Amino acid sequence: MTLMAGQHRYPAKTIYPDPDEITAAEERLGVRRVSSYLRACLRWLRSEPDAALAAVADYWPPERPTGRPPRTPGHGLPDDEPHASPQVHIPPAEPDTLNDDVATPGAGK
């Protein structure tokens, strides 16, 4: 298998456990790493799927929502216009004071 630059033999998989779950696991595992424990669980699942799934049947976490969280009111869009662009306040331009000494054509005659 030829790998191209930027590819890895074992691509990373990201999980997002609750911080309390990680802390409790690290305390129980001692010198072993959580990632090694998870790999051992995956190997167990591959070799004995029925036993592995039965052992964790009561511990399945609830599904987490996918995608972006819903927009909260007051963050850029008026409540009565759900598809409006965010309102931006642009202050009025101040009079140009740099060119006061320059005569304006037709002025002061």
C-alpha positions as a Markdown table, in Angstrom:
| # | Residue | x | y | z |
|---|---|---|---|---|
| 1 | Met | 0.0 | 0.0 | 0.0 |
| 2 | Thr | 1.5 | 3.3 | -1.1 |
| 3 | Leu | 0.7 | 6.3 | 1.0 |
| 4 | Met | 0.7 | 9.8 | -0.4 |
| 5 | Ala | 1.9 | 12.7 | 1.6 |
| 6 | Gly | -0.5 | 13.7 | 4.3 |
| 7 | Gln | -2.0 | 10.2 | 4.5 |
| 8 | His | -1.6 | 7.9 | 7.5 |
| 9 | Arg | -1.9 | 4.1 | 7.6 |
| 10 | Tyr | -4.3 | 4.5 | 10.6 |
| 11 | Pro | -6.4 | 7.6 | 10.1 |
| 12 | Ala | -7.5 | 9.2 | 13.4 |
| 13 | Lys | -11.1 | 8.9 | 14.5 |
| 14 | Thr | -12.4 | 11.5 | 16.9 |
| 15 | Ile | -14.8 | 10.9 | 19.7 |
| 16 | Tyr | -16.3 | 13.4 | 22.1 |
| 17 | Pro | -16.9 | 11.8 | 25.5 |
| 18 | Asp | -18.0 | 13.8 | 28.5 |
| 19 | Pro | -15.1 | 15.1 | 30.6 |
| 20 | Asp | -16.4 | 13.1 | 33.6 |
| 21 | Glu | -16.4 | 9.9 | 31.6 |
| 22 | Ile | -12.7 | 10.4 | 30.6 |
| 23 | Thr | -11.7 | 11.4 | 34.2 |
| 24 | Ala | -13.4 | 8.3 | 35.6 |
| 25 | Ala | -11.9 | 6.0 | 33.0 |
| 26 | Glu | -8.3 | 7.4 | 33.5 |
| 27 | Glu | -8.7 | 6.8 | 37.3 |
| 28 | Arg | -9.8 | 3.2 | 36.8 |
| 29 | Leu | -7.2 | 2.4 | 34.1 |
| 30 | Gly | -4.2 | 3.7 | 36.1 |
| 31 | Val | -1.1 | 3.5 | 33.8 |
| 32 | Arg | -3.0 | 2.3 | 30.8 |
| 33 | Arg | -4.2 | 4.9 | 28.3 |
| 34 | Val | -7.9 | 5.4 | 27.4 |
| 35 | Ser | -7.0 | 5.1 | 23.7 |
| 36 | Ser | -5.4 | 1.6 | 24.3 |
| 37 | Tyr | -8.5 | 0.5 | 26.2 |
| 38 | Leu | -10.8 | 1.6 | 23.4 |
| 39 | Arg | -8.7 | -0.3 | 20.9 |
| 40 | Ala | -8.9 | -3.4 | 23.1 |
| 41 | Cys | -12.7 | -3.0 | 23.2 |
| 42 | Leu | -12.8 | -2.7 | 19.3 |
| 43 | Arg | -10.7 | -5.9 | 19.1 |
| 44 | Trp | -13.1 | -7.7 | 21.5 |
| 45 | Leu | -16.0 | -6.5 | 19.4 |
| 46 | Arg | -14.4 | -7.9 | 16.3 |
| 47 | Ser | -13.6 | -11.2 | 17.8 |
| 48 | Glu | -16.7 | -11.8 | 20.0 |
| 49 | Pro | -19.4 | -9.4 | 18.8 |
| 50 | Asp | -22.4 | -10.9 | 20.7 |
| 51 | Ala | -20.6 | -11.0 | 24.0 |
| 52 | Ala | -19.1 | -7.4 | 23.6 |
| 53 | Leu | -22.5 | -5.9 | 22.6 |
| 54 | Ala | -24.3 | -7.7 | 25.4 |
| 55 | Ala | -21.8 | -6.5 | 27.9 |
| 56 | Val | -22.4 | -2.8 | 27.1 |
| 57 | Ala | -26.1 | -3.0 | 26.3 |
| 58 | Asp | -27.0 | -1.0 | 29.4 |
| 59 | Tyr | -24.4 | 1.6 | 28.9 |
| 60 | Trp | -25.1 | 3.0 | 25.4 |
| 61 | Pro | -25.0 | 6.8 | 25.6 |
| 62 | Pro | -28.0 | 8.8 | 24.2 |
| 63 | Glu | -27.5 | 10.0 | 20.6 |
| 64 | Arg | -26.1 | 13.5 | 20.3 |
| 65 | Pro | -27.6 | 15.9 | 17.8 |
| 66 | Thr | -25.6 | 16.4 | 14.7 |
| 67 | Gly | -24.9 | 19.6 | 12.8 |
| 68 | Arg | -24.9 | 23.1 | 14.1 |
| 69 | Pro | -26.8 | 24.0 | 17.2 |
| 70 | Pro | -30.0 | 26.0 | 16.7 |
| 71 | Arg | -29.6 | 29.8 | 16.5 |
| 72 | Thr | -30.3 | 31.5 | 19.7 |
| 73 | Pro | -32.4 | 34.8 | 19.7 |
| 74 | Gly | -30.5 | 38.0 | 19.9 |
| 75 | His | -27.4 | 36.9 | 18.0 |
| 76 | Gly | -27.6 | 39.1 | 14.9 |
| 77 | Leu | -31.1 | 38.5 | 13.5 |
| 78 | Pro | -34.2 | 40.3 | 14.4 |
| 79 | Asp | -36.8 | 37.9 | 15.9 |
| 80 | Asp | -39.5 | 38.9 | 13.4 |
| 81 | Glu | -37.3 | 38.5 | 10.3 |
| 82 | Pro | -35.7 | 35.0 | 10.4 |
| 83 | His | -34.0 | 35.3 | 7.1 |
| 84 | Ala | -32.7 | 38.9 | 7.4 |
| 85 | Ser | -29.1 | 39.7 | 7.2 |
| 86 | Pro | -27.4 | 40.7 | 10.5 |
| 87 | Gln | -27.8 | 44.3 | 11.2 |
| 88 | Val | -24.7 | 46.4 | 11.2 |
| 89 | His | -24.5 | 49.9 | 12.5 |
| 90 | Ile | -22.4 | 52.2 | 10.3 |
| 91 | Pro | -21.8 | 55.6 | 11.9 |
| 92 | Pro | -22.3 | 58.6 | 9.7 |
| 93 | Ala | -19.2 | 60.0 | 8.0 |
| 94 | Glu | -17.7 | 63.0 | 9.7 |
| 95 | Pro | -17.2 | 66.2 | 7.6 |
| 96 | Asp | -13.9 | 66.3 | 5.7 |
| 97 | Thr | -11.8 | 68.7 | 7.8 |
| 98 | Leu | -8.6 | 68.0 | 5.9 |
| 99 | Asn | -9.5 | 70.1 | 2.9 |
| 100 | Asp | -10.9 | 73.2 | 4.6 |
| 101 | Asp | -8.3 | 75.5 | 3.0 |
| 102 | Val | -9.2 | 74.3 | -0.5 |
| 103 | Ala | -11.7 | 76.5 | -2.2 |
| 104 | Thr | -14.9 | 74.9 | -3.5 |
| 105 | Pro | -15.7 | 76.1 | -7.0 |
| 106 | Gly | -18.6 | 78.5 | -6.9 |
| 107 | Ala | -18.5 | 78.9 | -3.1 |
| 108 | Gly | -18.1 | 82.3 | -1.4 |
| 109 | Lys | -18.6 | 84.5 | -4.5 |
